[in-house]
Amino acid sequence: MNNIVILPIIIPMILGLIMVIFRRRIMLHRVLSILSMTGTGGAAAYLIYQVKHEGIQTLQLGGWEAPFGVSMVVDMLSALLLITTSIVALFCVIYAFKSIGREREEHYFYPLFLFLITGVNGSFITGDVFNLFVCFEVMLISSYALITLGGKSIQLRESIKYVLVNIIASFLFLIAIAYLYAVTGTLNMAHLSERVAEVGQGGLMTAVAIIFLFVFSLKAGLFLFFWLPGSYSAPPTAVAAVFAALLTKVGIYAIYRFFTLVFYHEPQVTHLIIGIMAAVTMVLGAMGAIAYKDIKKILTYNVVVGVGFILAGLASFTDAGMTGSIYYLMHDMVIKALIFIIGGVIIAIAGTSNLDDMSGLIQTHPYLGWMFFITALSISGIPPLSGFIGKVYITEGTFTSGYYWLGAIGLITSLMVLFSVMKIFMNSFWGETILSEEMEKGTTRGVMFPIVALVMLTIGLGLGAELLHDYVEIAVEGLMNPSLYIEAVLGGNAQ
């Protein structure tokens, strides 16, 4: 057992509670936010080291052995997502210092931010299905408050849709949990894997698996993403950036965990459905991205495309596809936060999100323009940036599994993504300058540090992909070999 496992949940939760008590001590909130992210990042880095050298780390809360107690489990996939979450959240919260506004800061922005991170980290760590539901709700309740914080009409309008969709998803989640418990008599994920293997993934169990897929797809924005473009374009940029980077990834993680550990016995049914949903998601998301001339809409539809591409790797159910998905998942968390932050800065400077109303910003903001250019290449998977290696492996995985159509759709939509983001670059930065510095509505002062840091990170993830390979390989081995997870959690208690 390893008590470090619980730290990524405990640190942001405790510091968030302290902030609630000292509501108006904004400087304290900022310091504690940075300490929280660095603390969880440090714990995640230590867990990565332990998983690599000692295997999957577990903690049985209350001293009750699995499957009877509450299990916290960190394998390499969880650890990589924990450290990526900490890094992305750190730079999003630093960006918020200069952009979120004093009023939102005094109305619990930072505590809500940390509670959201608590839910995200808890979802990555928990080894129990019901506690996964609890962590989802912690994350979602925080996001409900963050999406409405400030009370603008567009936020309130879009929050209704966002809340209703997630309430329906949560209700179906509970129904799926009830059916699963009725059939297997357990909710511990490792124990579930054993029980499903024993009873077989027949018609009823496959139906339960599809219900879970529907629930997680709603939360991830896979196929059923009608709620996402409006909801992610309504809140302030700092909130939208962390939503785009992290919230859909929790749904993706849940799909990966369930369909590699529990429901992996009928891939010709479940994984084919995931592949079809991923293909439709990529196509519709890419069509939305190229159709609009609004920066917020273009970026939110690119979130949708990323979800589909990541899950194409799972649909292939090959080592190459899974390797690519993990690389691309980490890349997507970084790049979506980055492009949303840069997009927010562009909108703040121009005073509008309509591309027809801006031009020539490269003249007054060359550094911002060229960093957006690098970001655009990275999100499109152009080598040697971070999106390239994941796309290569995912495409290889889909071709290896015989899903040529899925790999082809991924490549075509990648070109559509490149067109959509270059449209932002050409319209906002190129051309004749129509805004003098005196006419600009905002400034880059105080917000360039997180942008530069994330740009360096996306370059580093691309150039240093080989350094990550050993860790990604361990993560893939854990996903493709469920017995490793089961043995780590249950040990001699498996039955």
N, C-alpha and C positions, 0 to 999 in steps of 0.2 A: 504493500500500500504506500501511497505517496501523497502527503498532505499538500504538496505544491499544486496538485491537480485542481484544487478548489479556488486557488488564488485569483485566476482570471474572472471569477464570478464575485468573490468577496471584495476585492479591491474597489471596483467601480461602485458596487452597491453601498459599501460603508461610506466612501467619500461622498457619494451622492446624497446620502442621508445627512451627513454633516453640513453639506451646502444648504439643504432645506432649512436647517436651524438658523444659519447665518445668511438669510435671504439677500440682504443688501450689501454684503461684503463681496462685491464683484471681483475685486483683485484676488481675494481668497479663492473664489470659484475658479478663476483662470489658472491659478497655481495648482489647485487640487486636480483640475482636469488634466493638466500636463503630467502631474505626478501619477495620476491614475493610469493614463495610457502608457507611460514609460514603465510603470510597475507591472502592468499586465503583459507588456511586451517583453520585459525581462523574464517574467515567469514562463511565458511561452517559449522563449529562447532556451531556457533551462530544460523545459519539457522536451523540446526537440532533441537536445543532447541526450537526455535520458532514454527517449524512445529509440534513438539510433543505437545506443550502446547496451541498453538493458531490456528493450522490448516495450510493448504497450503498457502504459501506466494506468493504474486503477486506484480508486478510493471508495470504500464501502462506508457510507455515512451511518453513524450511530452504532457501528460495530457489528451490524447484521450482515452475514455473508450473503452474497448473491446466490440465487435469484430472489431472496426474501427481503433484502434491504434495498436501499437506494444506491445505485452504482453510478459513479462518475468515471468516465473512461477517456483517456487521451491516446489516440493512435497518431501516426504521422500525419494523416490527412487533417485531423482536428488541430494538431499542433501548428501546422503550416497556416491554416486558416486563422488560428488565434493570433499569430504574430503579424499576419497581413492585416487583420482587423485592427490591431493596436496601432500599427504604423499609419494606416489610412485615417483612422479616427483621430490620431494625434494631429495630423496636418489639417484635417477638416475643422477641428476645434480651434487651432491656431488661426485659420482663415476667418473663423467666426468672431475672433477678437475685434477685428476692424470692420466687419460687415453686418453682424447680426443686429446691432443697435442696442442702446442702453435699456430701452423699455422691455425688450424681450429678455435681456440678461437679468433684469430684476424680477421677471415673471418665470423664473425657474428653468431657463433654457439649459444651463449647464447640468443641473441635477437630472433633468429629463434625458439629456444626452447620455449621461453615464448610466441611467437605468436602461436605456435602449441597448447600450453596449453590454450591460449585464445580461439581458435577455439573449442577445446574439451569442455571446460567449457560452452561456448556459446551454443553448441549443447545440453548440458544437461539442460540448463536453458530456452531456447527460447520456447515460446508458439505459435509460428507462423511457418507454413511450409516453406514459402519463406526464412525466417531468419534462419531456420534450414539449408537450402541450402547454404546460405551465410556463416554460421559458418563452414559447411563442407568444403567450398572452402578455407577459412582462414586456417583451419587445413591442408588441402591437399597442398596448395601452400607452406606452411612452410615445410611440409614433403618432397616435391619435392626438395627443396634446401638442406635439411638435408641429404637426401639419396645420393646426389651427392657431398656433401661437402668433399673435399680432392681429388676428381677427379681421383680415381683409376679406372682402366679399367672395373673391375667387377661392380663397382658402376654405371658407365655410361651405361653399357650394361643392367643391371637390371632396372635402372631408366626408360629406354625407355618403357619397358613392364609395369612398375608401372604407369607411367604417362598416357599411352594410355588406360589402363583399367579404370583408374579413370576419364579420359575425357569422355569415352563412358558412364560410370555410371552417370556422372554429366549431360550429354546431355539427357539421359533417365529420370533422375530426373526432369529436366525442363519440359519434355514432360508430365510426370505424374502429375506435378503440374498444368500444363495448362489444362489437362483433368479434374482434380479434381475441379479446379476453374470454369470451364465451366459447370459442373454438379451441383455444390453446391453454387457457388457465394461467397465463402469465403475461406480464408486460415488460419484463427485462429483455432487452434486445438480443443479447447472447442466448438467453434461454428460449426466446421466440424462434431464433434460427434453428435450434435443435428440434423444437416441437413441430415447426412447419416441415422440417426435413423428415420427421417421423410420420406425421399424418399424411404427408404429400400435399403438393400444391394443386389440388383438384379444382373443380368448378367453383365451389363456395370460397375457397381460399384465394383463388384468382380474382373473384369478384371483390373480396375485401381489399386485395392489393390494388385494384383499379380505383376503389373509393379513396384509398390513401393517395394514389397518384393524382386523382382529381383535386383533392384537398391541397396537396403540396404544389400542384400546378397553379392553382389560384394564387397561392402565396408567392410563388416564384415568378409569375407573369409568363408561364409557359402555355401557349395556345389561348388560354382564357385571360388575355391581357387587356381587355377593353377598359379596365379601370385605371391602368397604370399611367398612360400618357398625361391625363389631366391631373392625377393625384401627385405625380412627381414634378410637374411643372408649376404647381401652385405655391408651395412653401418657399421661404428664403433660400438662397443658393447654398448656404452651409448645410441646411437641413436636406435639401434635394440631393446634394452631393453624397451625404452619408446614406441616404435612402438608396440611391442608385448603386452605390458601392457595396452595401452590406445586406439590405433587407431581402432582395431577391435571392441573394446567395445562401441565405438560411434555408429557403425553400428548396434550392438546388441541392444543398448539402443533405437535407432530409430525404430527397428522392434518391440520392446516391447511397445513403446509409441503408435505406429500406430495400432497395433493389439490388444491392450487392451482398447484404447480410441476411435478410429475411426472405424476400420474394425474388430469388434468383433462379428458381427451378424451372420456370416456363418462359425463357427469354424470347422464344418464338412468338409469344403472345404479348407479354408485358413490355419487353424491350422494343418490339416492333411498334407498339402503340406509342412508346416514348419517342422513337425515331420519326414517326409520322407527325406527332405533335411538334417535335423540334423543327421539322422541315416547314410546316405551315407557319410556325412562329417566326422563323427566319425570313420567309418570303413576305409575310404581311408586315413584319417590323421594318424590313428594308423598303418596302413600297411606301410606308408611312414616312420614313426618313427622307426619301427623295421627293415626296409630294409637297412637303411644307416649306415655307420660307420663314418660319419662326424658329429661332434658335432653340428655345425650350422644347418645342415639339420634336425637332430633329434629334436632339440629344436623348429625349425620353424614348423615342422609337429605337434608337441605337441600343438602349438598355435591353429592349425586347429581343433584338437580333442576337445580342451576346448570350442571353439565356438559352435560346435555341441552339446556338453553336456549341456551348458547353455540354448540353445534354445529348448532342449528336455523338459525342465520344462515349457516353454511357450506353446509348442505343447500340453501338457497334459491339460492346462487351468484349473488347480485345485489349491486350496489354498496351498496344500503341494508342488506341483510342482513349483509354483511361489515363495514360501518361499525358497525352495532349490536353485532356480536360482539366487535369490538376494544374498544369502550367498555365493554361488559359484562364482558369478560375482565379488564380492569384493575379495574373495580368489584368483581368477584367475589373477586379476590385480596385486596383491602383488607377487604371486608366479612366474608369468612369468617374471616380472622385476628381481626378485631374481635369477632365474635359468639362465637367459641370462647373468646377471652380473657375476655369478660364472663361467659359461661356457666361457665367455670372458677372465676371469682371467686364467683359465686352458689353453686356447689357447695361451695367451700371455706368460705363463711360458714355455710351450712345444714348442712354435714356429710353431705349426701346429694344425689343427682341425681334423686330421685323427687319429682315435682311435688306429690304428695299430702301430702308431709311438710314442706312449707314454705309460708309465707304472710306477707304484710304487711311484706316487707323494705323497702318504700318509706318506712316510718316511720323506720327507722334509717339507711337508705342512699338518700336521695332522688336524689342526683346519679347514682349507679349506675343507679337505676331509670329515670330519664329518658333517660340515654344508651342504655340497652338499648331503650327505646321508639323513639328515633331510628334505631337500628340495625335494629330490626324493620321500620320503614317503608322504610328504604333497601333491605334485602334483598328486600322485596316489590315494589320498583319504584314506590314512591309519589313523585310530584313534590314538591319539586324536587331530591330526593336523587339520588345517583349511579346507582342502578339504573334510574331512569326512562328516561333518554335511550337507553340500550342496548336496553331492551325495546321502545320505540317503533320504533326502526330495524329490529330483528329482525322484529317483527310486520309492518312494512311490507314487508320483503324477502320473507317467506314468502307474503304476499298477492300481491305482484307476480309471483312465480314460479308462482303457481297452487296453492301448497301451503296452501290455506285451512285444511285440517284441522290442519296443524302449527302455524300461528299461533293457531288457536283453542285447541289443547291448551296452548300456552304461556301464554295468558291465563288459562285455567281453573286451571292448576297454580300460577300466580302468586297467585291467591286462596287456594288451599290452603296455600301457603307462608305467606301472611299469617296465616291461621288458626293454623298450627302455632306460629309465633313469638309471636303474641299470646297463645296459650295459656300459653306460658312466662311472659310478662309478667303476665297476670291471676292465675295461680296462685302465682307466687313473690313478686311485689311488691304486688299488691292484696289486699284482705281484712284480716282481723284478724291482728295481730302475734302469732305464737306463739313467737318467739325474742327474748328480751331481749339486749342487747349483751353481758351477762355469759355468756349461754348460747351465743353464737356460737362456731363452731369455727375460724373464720378471720377475716381482716381485709382491708380495702381499702388499708391503709397500705402505701405503696411501690409499688402497682400501678396507680394511677389515671393516671399520666402517659401510658403507652402507649395507654390506653383513650381519654383525652381527645384525644390527637393523632390517632388513627385516626378518631374521630368527626368531628373537624374536617376530616380529609381526605375522608371520604365526603360531607360537606356541600360542601366545596370542589369536588370532582369533579362534583357535580351543578350547582352554581351557576356553575362555571367551564367547563362543557362546551364553550362556544364557543371558549375559549382553546385547547382541545385539538384543535379541529376540523381545523385545517390539518395537524397531525401525523398524525391518524387518516386523513385523506384521502390523504396520501402513503403510509401503510401499505396502505390499500386498493388504491391504484393499483399498488403493487408486487405485491400478491397477484393482482390481476386481469390483470396484464400481465407474464407470466413472462419476457418478453424483457429487461426491465430487470435482473432478477437474473442472467440468463444473460450479458448483455453486461458487467455489473460483474465477474463472476467469471472468465469466459473471455476477454473482450475479443477480440483478434484470433486467439486460439488455438482458437476454436470450430471444430469439424469434424464 
